[in-house]
Amino acid sequence: MVMTRVHLPVFQPGLGGRAVPATAPADPLVDGFARRIRYLRVSVTDRCNYRCSYCMPEDLGDRLVFAARSTVLSFEEIERLVTLFARLGVRKIRLTGGEPTVRKGIVDLVRRIAAVPGIEQVVMTTNGHLLDELAAPLAAAGLAAVNVSIDTLDADRFRALTGRGDLDRVLAGVDAAVAAGLRVKTNAVALRGVNEGELLALCDYAWSRGILPRFIEHMPMSEGQLYATEAELSSAQIRSALEAAVGPLAGSERPGTDPGPARYWRTGRGHEVGIISAMTDHFCDDCNRLRLTATGALHACLGHDDAVSLRDVLRGGGSDDDVVCAIAAAVTGKRAGHVFERTGAGAPGKHMISIGG
């Protein structure tokens, strides 16, 4: 790809942008710590049909404003960006939200992305509410896998935690995904006083269906919004609780998979469980991902707010080379790791719902 000189005002106010190089480096997807980007998470909408308390805390008030539809990337813009990322070496795309299945035409978008030369995997993270009807069409369009958020198997607690969720509908969606041949993982944010007594039940539910369960430490997005500190469950505490029920857990390697945030553990009976320890045991050294918001802001790290607006480049008439230079600016500025301060200036101000984890 031949690079030309560009001069681009690519930053939106408040995104903490950095200078865009006049020409892209030889390898725009290798950062300053020699980490190669292979994985792009694409938020297709910042809207959701649920109101999970750890994703949209009630006291956000007017600080959470959904993006105007005119500011959201079109399918054509997403496809163009994915095509450029694929040319540079990205091989895996994860569609997130908000809730990606509420975006009208999501099956068509999956089909478009799956057809991009170089893209080897298209996967999705979803709350599962619409999965019963969408699993088969999504699989036919080229979706390979889904991660489904299930924090509790108690219907009343599920509704309270999600604001408006229907557990039976989500479980039906999981079964539909399995039947459609999708690889399925479940995600649960582990919180003391909320679902700590269900860790084994959540595992048993997943294991009985050939699904991989995963638990996630809560991350203080939205300027440090978080459950009370005493409600946090660390990776070590999650593992200890599981070991009390199933016996010792041995570290489990998953050869052939991309480096990811989860560490996997195997029971004596051969079952696996994943734990994502964002707060207590960083996994940044192997980070190979970027995040693109629904409005086109490219974030190099979930735990920091600085970003480059690819939408501004596209809508300003920028060439493919211009977009690559903007991508290079984000990658060059990728930090060694996150901090995830619980409060204050060190906590990311962006909302989890706007970037999809």
C-alpha positions as CSV (number, residue, x, y, z in Angstrom):
1,M,0.0,0.0,0.0
2,V,1.5,3.3,-1.1
3,M,1.3,6.1,1.5
4,T,0.8,9.7,0.7
5,R,1.3,12.8,2.8
6,V,-1.8,14.0,4.5
7,H,-2.8,16.8,6.8
8,L,-5.9,15.8,8.8
9,P,-7.9,17.5,11.6
10,V,-9.2,14.1,12.8
11,F,-10.0,14.7,16.4
12,Q,-13.4,15.3,18.0
13,P,-13.4,17.6,21.0
14,G,-13.0,15.7,24.3
15,L,-11.4,12.6,22.7
16,G,-7.9,13.4,23.8
17,G,-6.5,13.0,20.3
18,R,-2.9,12.8,19.4
19,A,-1.0,14.0,16.4
20,V,-1.5,12.1,13.1
21,P,1.7,11.2,11.2
22,A,2.0,12.6,7.7
23,T,2.8,9.1,6.5
24,A,2.0,5.8,8.1
25,P,4.8,3.7,9.6
26,A,6.0,0.6,7.7
27,D,3.7,-1.5,9.8
28,P,0.8,0.6,11.2
29,L,-0.6,-2.2,13.4
30,V,2.6,-2.7,15.5
31,D,2.7,-0.5,18.6
32,G,5.6,0.9,20.6
33,F,5.9,-2.3,22.6
34,A,6.1,-4.6,19.6
35,R,2.6,-5.9,20.1
36,R,0.9,-6.7,16.8
37,I,-2.8,-5.8,16.4
38,R,-4.8,-8.7,15.0
39,Y,-8.2,-8.2,16.6
40,L,-10.7,-5.3,16.2
41,R,-13.8,-4.9,18.4
42,V,-16.5,-2.9,16.6
43,S,-19.4,-1.4,18.5
44,V,-22.3,-1.2,16.1
45,T,-24.6,0.8,18.4
46,D,-24.5,2.5,21.8
47,R,-28.1,1.5,22.4
48,C,-29.4,-1.5,24.3
49,N,-32.6,-3.2,25.2
50,Y,-31.3,-3.9,28.8
51,R,-30.2,-1.6,31.5
52,C,-27.6,-3.6,33.4
53,S,-26.5,-1.9,36.5
54,Y,-22.8,-2.5,36.0
55,C,-22.9,-1.2,32.5
56,M,-25.4,1.8,32.9
57,P,-25.3,2.8,36.6
58,E,-28.5,4.7,37.6
59,D,-26.7,7.7,38.9
60,L,-25.1,8.5,35.5
61,G,-28.0,10.9,35.0
62,D,-27.5,13.2,32.1
63,R,-23.8,12.2,31.6
64,L,-25.0,9.4,29.5
65,V,-26.4,10.6,26.2
66,F,-27.0,8.2,23.3
67,A,-25.3,9.2,20.0
68,A,-27.5,10.9,17.4
69,R,-28.2,8.3,14.6
70,S,-26.5,10.6,12.1
71,T,-23.2,10.3,13.9
72,V,-23.2,6.5,14.0
73,L,-21.1,4.7,11.4
74,S,-23.1,3.3,8.4
75,F,-22.7,-0.3,7.3
76,E,-20.8,1.0,4.3
77,E,-18.4,2.9,6.6
78,I,-17.9,-0.1,8.9
79,E,-17.2,-2.3,5.9
80,R,-14.7,0.1,4.5
81,L,-12.9,0.3,7.8
82,V,-12.9,-3.4,8.3
83,T,-11.5,-3.9,4.8
84,L,-8.6,-1.5,5.6
85,F,-7.9,-3.2,8.9
86,A,-7.9,-6.6,7.2
87,R,-5.4,-5.3,4.6
88,L,-3.2,-4.3,7.5
89,G,-3.4,-7.6,9.2
90,V,-6.5,-7.7,11.4
91,R,-8.0,-11.2,11.3
92,K,-10.7,-11.2,13.9
93,I,-13.7,-8.9,14.3
94,R,-16.0,-8.9,17.4
95,L,-19.3,-7.0,17.1
96,T,-20.4,-5.4,20.3
97,G,-22.7,-2.6,21.5
98,G,-24.6,-1.5,23.4
99,E,-26.4,-4.5,22.2
100,P,-25.4,-5.4,18.6
101,T,-28.6,-7.3,17.8
102,V,-30.8,-4.2,18.2
103,R,-29.0,-2.6,15.2
104,K,-31.4,-3.0,12.2
105,G,-29.8,-5.2,9.5
106,I,-27.2,-6.8,11.8
107,V,-27.4,-10.1,9.8
108,D,-26.5,-8.2,6.7
109,L,-23.6,-6.5,8.4
110,V,-22.2,-9.9,9.6
111,R,-22.5,-11.1,6.0
112,R,-20.6,-8.1,4.7
113,I,-17.8,-8.4,7.3
114,A,-17.4,-12.2,6.9
115,A,-16.9,-11.7,3.2
116,V,-14.0,-9.2,3.6
117,P,-10.8,-10.8,2.4
118,G,-8.5,-11.6,5.3
119,I,-11.1,-11.7,8.0
120,E,-11.0,-15.2,9.5
121,Q,-13.4,-14.8,12.4
122,V,-16.5,-12.7,13.0
123,V,-17.9,-13.1,16.5
124,M,-20.3,-11.2,18.7
125,T,-21.0,-10.3,22.3
126,T,-24.7,-10.1,23.1
127,N,-27.2,-10.1,26.0
128,G,-29.0,-12.9,24.1
129,H,-32.4,-11.3,24.2
130,L,-32.9,-11.6,20.5
131,L,-30.7,-14.6,19.9
132,D,-33.5,-17.1,19.7
133,E,-34.7,-15.7,16.4
134,L,-31.3,-14.4,15.1
135,A,-28.9,-17.3,15.9
136,A,-29.6,-19.3,12.8
137,P,-29.5,-16.3,10.4
138,L,-26.4,-15.0,12.0
139,A,-24.6,-18.3,11.7
140,A,-25.7,-18.6,8.0
141,A,-24.3,-15.1,7.4
142,G,-20.9,-16.1,8.7
143,L,-20.9,-15.5,12.5
144,A,-18.7,-18.1,14.2
145,A,-19.3,-17.5,17.9
146,V,-21.2,-15.6,20.5
147,N,-20.5,-14.6,24.1
148,V,-23.7,-14.3,26.0
149,S,-24.0,-12.3,29.2
150,I,-25.7,-14.3,32.0
151,D,-24.9,-13.1,35.4
152,T,-27.5,-15.1,37.3
153,L,-29.9,-18.0,36.8
154,D,-32.5,-16.6,39.2
155,A,-35.2,-15.0,37.0
156,D,-36.1,-12.2,39.6
157,R,-32.5,-11.4,40.2
158,F,-31.8,-11.4,36.5
159,R,-34.6,-8.9,35.9
160,A,-33.4,-6.7,38.8
161,L,-29.8,-6.7,37.5
162,T,-30.6,-6.1,33.9
163,G,-33.4,-3.6,34.5
164,R,-35.7,-5.3,32.0
165,G,-34.2,-8.7,31.1
166,D,-36.1,-11.9,30.5
167,L,-34.0,-14.9,31.6
168,D,-36.1,-17.6,29.9
169,R,-35.7,-15.7,26.6
170,V,-32.0,-15.5,27.0
171,L,-31.6,-19.2,27.8
172,A,-33.7,-20.0,24.8
173,G,-31.3,-17.9,22.8
174,V,-28.3,-19.8,24.1
175,D,-29.9,-23.1,23.1
176,A,-30.7,-21.6,19.6
177,A,-27.1,-20.6,19.3
178,V,-25.8,-24.0,20.2
179,A,-28.3,-25.6,17.7
180,A,-27.1,-23.2,15.0
181,G,-23.6,-24.5,15.4
182,L,-22.2,-21.3,17.0
183,R,-19.4,-21.6,19.5
184,V,-20.8,-20.2,22.8
185,K,-19.3,-18.7,25.9
186,T,-21.2,-17.2,28.8
187,N,-20.0,-14.1,30.6
188,A,-20.9,-13.2,34.2
189,V,-19.7,-10.2,36.1
190,A,-18.9,-11.6,39.5
191,L,-20.2,-9.6,42.5
192,R,-20.4,-10.4,46.2
193,G,-23.9,-10.1,47.5
194,V,-25.3,-10.4,43.9
195,N,-24.3,-13.7,42.4
196,E,-21.3,-15.1,44.4
197,G,-23.5,-18.0,45.5
198,E,-24.2,-19.0,41.9
199,L,-20.7,-19.4,40.5
200,L,-20.9,-23.2,40.5
201,A,-24.5,-23.2,39.2
202,L,-23.5,-20.9,36.3
203,C,-20.6,-23.3,35.5
204,D,-22.9,-26.3,35.7
205,Y,-25.4,-24.7,33.4
206,A,-22.7,-24.0,30.8
207,W,-20.9,-27.3,31.1
208,S,-24.1,-29.3,30.7
209,R,-24.5,-27.6,27.2
210,G,-20.9,-27.9,26.1
211,I,-20.5,-24.1,26.7
212,L,-17.4,-22.4,28.2
213,P,-18.4,-20.3,31.3
214,R,-16.4,-17.1,32.1
215,F,-16.4,-14.8,35.1
216,I,-15.3,-11.1,34.9
217,E,-14.0,-8.8,37.5
218,H,-16.1,-5.5,37.5
219,M,-14.3,-2.6,35.8
220,P,-14.9,1.0,37.0
221,M,-15.9,2.8,33.8
222,S,-17.9,6.0,33.7
223,E,-15.4,8.0,35.9
224,G,-15.2,5.3,38.5
225,Q,-18.8,4.2,38.8
226,L,-18.6,0.9,40.7
227,Y,-20.4,-1.2,43.2
228,A,-19.3,-0.7,46.7
229,T,-15.7,-2.0,47.2
230,E,-16.9,-4.8,49.5
231,A,-19.0,-6.1,46.6
232,E,-16.0,-6.7,44.4
233,L,-14.9,-10.3,43.8
234,S,-11.3,-10.8,42.7
235,S,-10.1,-13.5,40.3
236,A,-8.4,-15.3,43.2
237,Q,-11.7,-15.2,45.2
238,I,-13.6,-16.5,42.2
239,R,-11.2,-19.3,41.8
240,S,-11.1,-20.1,45.5
241,A,-14.9,-20.4,45.6
242,L,-15.0,-22.7,42.6
243,E,-12.2,-24.9,44.1
244,A,-14.2,-25.2,47.3
245,A,-17.0,-26.8,45.2
246,V,-15.1,-28.8,42.5
247,G,-11.6,-29.3,43.8
248,P,-8.3,-27.9,42.6
249,L,-8.2,-26.0,39.3
250,A,-5.2,-26.4,37.0
251,G,-4.1,-23.8,34.6
252,S,-5.3,-24.6,31.1
253,E,-3.8,-23.5,27.8
254,R,-5.9,-23.0,24.8
255,P,-3.6,-23.5,21.8
256,G,-4.5,-21.9,18.6
257,T,-6.5,-19.1,20.1
258,D,-5.7,-15.4,20.0
259,P,-4.2,-13.9,23.1
260,G,-7.1,-12.7,25.2
261,P,-8.0,-11.3,28.6
262,A,-9.3,-14.6,30.1
263,R,-7.1,-17.1,31.9
264,Y,-8.5,-20.6,31.7
265,W,-8.7,-23.3,34.4
266,R,-9.5,-26.9,34.2
267,T,-11.3,-29.1,36.8
268,G,-10.3,-32.6,37.6
269,R,-13.2,-33.8,35.4
270,G,-11.9,-31.9,32.4
271,H,-14.3,-28.9,32.5
272,E,-12.9,-25.5,31.7
273,V,-13.7,-22.1,33.2
274,G,-12.3,-18.7,32.2
275,I,-11.7,-15.7,34.5
276,I,-11.0,-12.2,33.3
277,S,-9.0,-10.4,36.0
278,A,-8.9,-6.8,34.7
279,M,-8.6,-5.3,38.1
280,T,-6.2,-7.6,40.0
281,D,-4.0,-9.4,37.4
282,H,-3.3,-7.4,34.3
283,F,-3.1,-9.1,30.9
284,C,-1.8,-6.2,28.9
285,D,1.5,-7.5,27.8
286,D,-0.1,-9.7,25.1
287,C,-2.8,-7.2,24.1
288,N,-3.6,-7.5,20.4
289,R,-6.8,-5.5,20.0
290,L,-8.3,-2.1,19.3
291,R,-11.8,-0.9,19.9
292,L,-14.0,1.1,17.4
293,T,-17.0,2.9,18.8
294,A,-20.3,3.2,17.0
295,T,-19.4,6.8,16.2
296,G,-16.1,5.9,14.8
297,A,-13.7,6.7,17.6
298,L,-10.7,4.3,17.6
299,H,-9.6,3.5,21.2
300,A,-6.3,1.7,21.7
301,C,-7.2,0.7,25.3
302,L,-10.4,0.1,27.3
303,G,-8.9,1.7,30.3
304,H,-7.9,5.1,28.7
305,D,-10.1,7.7,27.0
306,D,-7.8,8.9,24.3
307,A,-9.0,8.1,20.8
308,V,-8.7,9.0,17.1
309,S,-11.9,9.7,15.1
310,L,-11.9,7.6,12.0
311,R,-15.4,8.8,11.2
312,D,-14.1,12.4,10.7
313,V,-11.5,11.1,8.3
314,L,-14.1,9.2,6.3
315,R,-16.7,11.9,6.2
316,G,-14.1,14.6,5.5
317,G,-13.3,12.9,2.2
318,G,-10.1,11.1,3.4
319,S,-8.5,8.5,1.2
320,D,-7.6,5.0,2.4
321,D,-4.1,6.2,3.1
322,D,-5.5,9.0,5.3
323,V,-7.4,6.4,7.3
324,V,-4.4,4.2,7.7
325,C,-2.4,7.2,9.0
326,A,-5.1,7.9,11.6
327,I,-5.1,4.2,12.6
328,A,-1.3,4.4,13.0
329,A,-1.7,7.4,15.3
330,A,-4.0,5.3,17.6
331,V,-1.7,2.3,17.5
332,T,1.5,4.3,18.1
333,G,-0.1,5.9,21.2
334,K,-1.2,2.5,22.7
335,R,-0.1,2.4,26.3
336,A,1.9,-0.3,28.0
337,G,-1.2,-1.1,30.0
338,H,-4.3,0.2,31.8
339,V,-4.7,1.4,35.4
340,F,-8.4,1.2,36.1
341,E,-8.4,3.5,39.1
342,R,-11.7,3.1,41.0
343,T,-12.3,6.8,41.3
344,G,-10.9,10.1,40.2
345,A,-8.8,11.1,37.3
346,G,-7.4,7.6,36.7
347,A,-10.8,6.1,35.9
348,P,-11.9,6.1,32.3
349,G,-14.7,8.5,31.7
350,K,-16.3,6.6,28.8
351,H,-19.2,4.3,29.5
352,M,-19.1,0.6,29.0
353,I,-22.3,0.7,27.0
354,S,-20.7,2.9,24.4
355,I,-17.7,0.7,23.8
356,G,-18.8,-2.8,24.6
357,G,-16.1,-4.0,26.8
